Amino acid sequence: MDSTHLPTVFLPRKYPQAGLDRLKKFCQVVIFPEERPITRDEFLNSIPGTYALFVNPMDRIDKEALDIAGPTLKVVGTFSSGLEHIDLEECRKRGIQVGCVPDTLTKAVAEMAVGLLLAAGRRFQEGIESVHNGVWGTKWENALWLAGKQVSGSVIGIVGLGRIGMAAAKRLAAFEPARILYCGNSDKPEAKAVKAKFVSFHELLETSDFILVTCSLNESNRGMFDADAFKRMKNDAVFVNITRGALVDHDALYEALLNHQIGAAAIDVTTPEPLPTNHKLLTLKNLLVTPHIASATVETRNAMCNLTVDNILAGLSGQPLPSPAYV
């Protein structure tokens, strides 16, 4: 069939080739041609008359975008587990299906959570810098130079024991912590597998040596890690966020780290993204920042792409989506 008679799918950026090759068999695939991030105007100018959109959290799918895409739009496939960039109610009203990929990235993100927790606790960034700047070998400080925080025997607090939180807890349990605590909307029966205890948010903050944030973002928890939250933490606590930057007041985090209200932090997510290179957070020695790469393994990114393609193809054919955002 002539490609011009195939349904058009717009992609604001490139994705793994194997998944795109599958999509091209059934669709006319239009990809934003430049390596730089697409602007909002460029995105809106690219979507009129499309049948499907292949997006990620950088692409806001709101009433304006849906109006401009027009009545041909049947499905939005997002390369993410988070859905805060999509107006689900507006899509539902218009009969537009929305697919996401939450289960594909659980293991990779959980691995990243453990890695960041270890890296911040054991002061990896400071150690690596000491090798490169010649400090290594010039300091000792009574055998406590670059001494960090040990996971075994510690109290680990997990904020949000969903898929990723539970996967991280299972991995961290192998390090033999004294206790694993968690907080959230409700007690989780599956927490028994790691002997995790359900506690209040404030008890978790005040008791934990390591605090790992894995909850989803909503209007009720936006900015929940504010100045008061950091003040409640132990002064040597390690804070790790691998879910959404908007959960954290970055000014409060900066002050907490600068004034040693907490010991260290590692974050894979920020607000905004990318974080400007002159941002004050990047001046801190006790903060490790990675560029939102928690799901960035070859295996996971290919699985995410393939499931997004499956969602789009199902939506275009009027079939139920393999991984719908709503039913």
C-alpha positions as MATLAB code, in Angstrom:
seq = 'MDSTHLPTVFLPRKYPQAGLDRLKKFCQVVIFPEERPITRDEFLNSIPGTYALFVNPMDRIDKEALDIAGPTLKVVGTFSSGLEHIDLEECRKRGIQVGCVPDTLTKAVAEMAVGLLLAAGRRFQEGIESVHNGVWGTKWENALWLAGKQVSGSVIGIVGLGRIGMAAAKRLAAFEPARILYCGNSDKPEAKAVKAKFVSFHELLETSDFILVTCSLNESNRGMFDADAFKRMKNDAVFVNITRGALVDHDALYEALLNHQIGAAAIDVTTPEPLPTNHKLLTLKNLLVTPHIASATVETRNAMCNLTVDNILAGLSGQPLPSPAYV';
ca = [
       0.000    0.000    0.000;
       1.182    3.522   -0.811;
       2.505    5.057    2.420;
       0.482    8.207    1.826;
      -2.685    6.157    2.411;
      -1.476    4.862    5.765;
      -2.505    6.541    9.030;
      -0.011    9.209   10.084;
       1.850    8.916   13.377;
       3.909   11.849   14.631;
       6.979   11.398   16.833;
       8.611   14.519   18.338;
      11.921   12.631   18.669;
      13.614    9.408   17.607;
      13.087    6.093   19.370;
      14.742    2.652   19.067;
      14.825    1.589   15.436;
      13.416   -1.921   15.833;
      10.163   -0.576   17.242;
       9.936    2.154   14.613;
      10.460   -0.374   11.821;
       7.410   -2.268   13.089;
       5.390    0.935   13.175;
       6.411    1.826    9.613;
       4.852   -1.377    8.276;
       1.399   -0.101    9.148;
       1.730    3.680    9.430;
       3.196    6.734    7.798;
       5.755    7.685   10.439;
       6.717   11.354   10.689;
       9.642   12.131   13.012;
      10.817   15.587   14.027;
      14.109   15.712   12.116;
      16.365   17.588   14.525;
      18.318   16.272   17.514;
      17.361   19.229   19.712;
      14.150   19.240   21.769;
      11.079   20.227   19.797;
       9.445   23.520   20.780;
       5.796   23.743   21.707;
       4.959   25.654   18.527;
       6.822   23.128   16.380;
       4.953   20.308   18.087;
       1.558   21.928   17.568;
       2.373   22.740   13.932;
       3.252   19.085   13.301;
       0.127   17.348   14.577;
      -2.905   18.516   12.523;
      -4.543   15.532   10.829;
      -2.486   12.894   12.630;
      -4.060    9.609   13.638;
      -1.664    8.830   16.488;
       0.939   10.547   18.636;
       4.033    8.831   20.058;
       5.068   11.108   22.932;
       6.884   11.291   26.265;
       6.497   13.516   29.382;
       8.134   16.458   27.601;
       5.117   16.677   25.280;
       2.005   18.239   26.797;
      -1.209   16.723   25.456;
      -3.883   19.142   26.569;
      -7.066   20.597   25.104;
      -5.088   22.935   22.841;
      -3.054   20.092   21.360;
      -6.111   17.874   20.942;
      -8.036   20.663   19.214;
      -5.167   21.227   16.804;
      -4.658   17.510   16.120;
      -8.315   17.362   15.143;
     -10.894   14.597   14.817;
      -8.571   12.131   13.087;
      -6.605   11.506   16.298;
      -7.428    8.048   17.653;
      -4.641    7.166   20.064;
      -1.841    8.691   22.126;
       0.992    6.377   23.089;
       3.313    7.715   25.757;
       6.819    6.362   26.263;
       6.445    6.616   30.044;
       4.698    5.339   33.126;
       3.762    8.858   34.267;
       0.673   10.483   32.775;
       0.679   13.992   34.231;
       1.504   15.473   30.792;
      -1.738   14.134   29.313;
      -5.238   15.455   29.953;
      -6.843   12.047   30.345;
     -10.342   13.382   30.899;
     -10.214   15.410   27.702;
      -8.952   12.375   25.781;
     -11.698   10.213   27.261;
     -14.402   12.733   26.270;
     -13.136   12.653   22.678;
     -12.866    8.867   22.518;
      -9.096    8.991   22.177;
      -7.327    5.974   23.662;
      -4.169    6.546   25.713;
      -1.497    3.918   26.265;
       1.451    3.919   28.669;
       4.294    1.554   29.576;
       4.500    1.255   33.397;
       5.452   -2.389   33.802;
       8.324   -2.360   31.325;
      10.568   -0.022   33.315;
      10.084   -1.262   36.884;
      13.261   -3.333   37.146;
      15.534   -0.773   35.517;
      14.252    2.081   37.690;
      14.528   -0.045   40.829;
      18.149   -0.832   39.941;
      18.833    2.871   39.440;
      17.239    3.658   42.801;
      19.590    1.239   44.545;
      22.539    2.608   42.605;
      21.798    6.215   43.535;
      21.195    5.291   47.158;
      24.584    3.584   47.331;
      26.318    6.332   45.377;
      25.032    9.113   47.603;
      25.533    7.186   50.813;
      29.085    6.167   49.952;
      30.001    9.564   48.462;
      30.894    8.273   45.004;
      30.860   11.686   43.357;
      33.282   13.204   45.867;
      35.519   10.165   45.568;
      35.625   10.274   41.781;
      36.372   14.004   41.855;
      39.232   13.410   44.308;
      40.837   11.044   41.808;
      40.581   13.578   38.973;
      41.609   16.699   40.899;
      44.592   15.219   42.732;
      43.139   15.285   46.241;
      43.427   11.496   46.557;
      46.564   10.754   48.566;
      46.778   14.201   50.133;
      44.159   13.730   52.871;
      43.394   11.115   55.522;
      41.402   12.656   58.406;
      41.859    9.861   60.956;
      40.749    7.146   58.503;
      37.372    8.863   58.062;
      38.216   10.647   54.808;
      35.254   10.142   52.450;
      33.692    7.755   54.962;
      30.058    7.310   54.002;
      26.874    5.741   55.261;
      26.311    1.989   55.341;
      23.058    0.404   54.180;
      23.358   -2.763   56.230;
      21.940   -2.169   59.682;
      20.244    1.071   58.601;
      16.608    2.110   58.441;
      15.347    2.553   54.888;
      12.204    4.610   54.289;
      10.342    4.293   50.988;
       7.751    6.898   50.049;
       5.212    5.088   47.891;
       5.383    1.294   47.831;
       4.010    0.773   44.333;
       5.605   -1.305   41.583;
       8.931    0.511   41.644;
       8.999    1.001   45.401;
       8.385   -2.697   45.991;
      10.982   -3.728   43.413;
      13.534   -1.443   45.072;
      12.621   -2.773   48.526;
      13.235   -6.354   47.400;
      16.681   -5.424   46.121;
      17.577   -3.345   49.168;
      16.489   -6.144   51.516;
      19.524   -8.094   50.290;
      21.745   -5.472   51.969;
      20.340   -6.522   55.365;
      18.954   -3.232   56.660;
      17.676   -3.175   60.225;
      14.217   -2.152   59.018;
      12.335   -1.065   55.928;
       9.575    1.485   56.454;
       7.106    2.829   53.929;
       4.328    5.384   53.756;
       1.570    6.043   51.281;
      -2.181    5.955   50.879;
      -2.657    2.531   52.467;
      -1.040   -0.515   53.978;
       0.221   -2.920   51.290;
      -0.183   -6.683   51.837;
       2.814   -7.368   49.564;
       5.055   -5.437   51.979;
       5.179   -8.560   54.136;
       7.555  -10.102   51.591;
      10.271   -7.665   52.684;
       9.031   -7.231   56.268;
       8.334   -3.563   55.595;
       6.317   -1.583   58.131;
       3.633    0.946   57.204;
       4.159    4.256   59.045;
       3.137    7.891   58.753;
       5.061   10.257   56.496;
       6.435   12.149   59.493;
       7.564    8.986   61.271;
       9.329    7.842   58.128;
      11.145   11.168   57.796;
      12.219   11.224   61.431;
      13.319    7.588   61.637;
      14.950    6.725   58.315;
      18.647    6.794   57.489;
      17.903    6.517   53.766;
      14.755    8.012   52.220;
      13.798    6.802   48.754;
      10.994    8.564   46.841;
       9.118    6.357   44.375;
       5.544    7.697   44.566;
       3.678    9.139   41.598;
       3.004   12.870   41.312;
      -0.403   14.420   41.884;
      -1.714   17.758   43.096;
      -1.924   16.581   46.696;
       1.788   15.721   46.977;
       3.391   18.335   44.734;
       6.243   19.921   46.724;
       5.778   17.505   49.640;
       9.506   17.560   50.331;
       9.682   21.125   51.577;
      11.710   22.863   54.277;
       9.653   21.244   57.031;
      10.166   17.766   55.590;
      13.942   18.172   55.412;
      14.059   19.582   58.948;
      12.373   16.419   60.210;
      15.058   14.183   58.716;
      18.189   13.023   60.522;
      21.170   15.317   59.919;
      23.046   12.477   58.219;
      20.056   11.153   56.235;
      20.466   10.318   52.548;
      17.622   11.472   50.277;
      17.000    9.860   46.865;
      14.364   10.865   44.298;
      13.845    8.813   41.145;
      10.235    9.654   40.304;
       9.307   13.333   39.643;
      11.177   16.541   40.354;
       8.010   18.448   41.252;
       7.681   16.399   44.448;
      10.621   18.367   45.840;
      11.061   22.048   46.688;
      14.518   22.481   45.177;
      15.281   25.619   47.177;
      14.522   23.703   50.371;
      16.694   20.788   49.223;
      19.554   23.168   48.472;
      19.352   24.766   51.916;
      19.096   21.393   53.655;
      22.229   20.116   51.929;
      24.159   23.374   52.219;
      23.467   23.688   55.944;
      23.904   19.950   56.613;
      20.354   19.489   57.824;
      20.665   16.224   55.875;
      23.789   14.366   54.885;
      23.512   13.809   51.144;
      21.115   13.400   48.244;
      20.891   11.881   44.804;
      18.219   12.847   42.288;
      17.494   11.564   38.793;
      14.637   14.013   38.263;
      14.500   17.794   38.567;
      12.272   20.763   37.887;
      12.925   22.012   35.293;
      14.484   19.377   33.086;
      17.163   19.743   31.978;
      18.551   21.565   35.001;
      20.483   24.692   33.922;
      24.239   24.173   34.197;
      24.520   27.252   36.445;
      21.829   26.039   38.867;
      22.832   26.354   42.513;
      22.108   22.687   43.197;
      25.039   21.771   40.967;
      27.453   23.629   43.255;
      26.863   21.185   46.116;
      29.408   18.463   46.852;
      26.892   16.319   48.719;
      24.405   16.110   45.842;
      24.538   13.724   42.890;
      22.351   14.617   39.902;
      21.760   12.297   36.947;
      19.837   13.276   33.772;
      16.559   11.333   34.193;
      18.066    8.044   33.047;
      16.505    5.609   35.528;
      14.898    3.578   32.736;
      17.862    3.943   30.393;
      18.963    0.403   29.726;
      19.012   -0.980   26.209;
      16.623   -3.754   27.173;
      14.130   -1.482   28.903;
      14.094    1.287   26.320;
      13.473   -1.252   23.552;
      10.673   -2.836   25.578;
       9.144    0.601   26.215;
       9.257    1.398   22.499;
       7.740   -1.923   21.492;
       4.874   -1.586   23.962;
       4.194    1.991   22.820;
       4.053    0.715   19.237;
       1.690   -2.073   20.318;
      -0.554    0.490   22.029;
      -0.632    2.712   18.946;
      -1.322   -0.116   16.506;
      -4.117   -1.453   18.708;
      -5.650    1.999   19.011;
      -5.522    2.575   15.262;
      -7.275   -0.728   14.614;
      -9.955   -0.060   17.211;
      -8.732   -2.834   19.505;
      -8.217   -2.669   23.296;
      -4.762   -1.350   24.174;
      -2.289   -3.827   25.727;
      -1.401   -1.243   28.371;
      -4.142    1.408   28.654;
      -3.934    4.505   30.837;
      -7.633    4.051   31.632;
     -10.359    1.528   30.852;
];
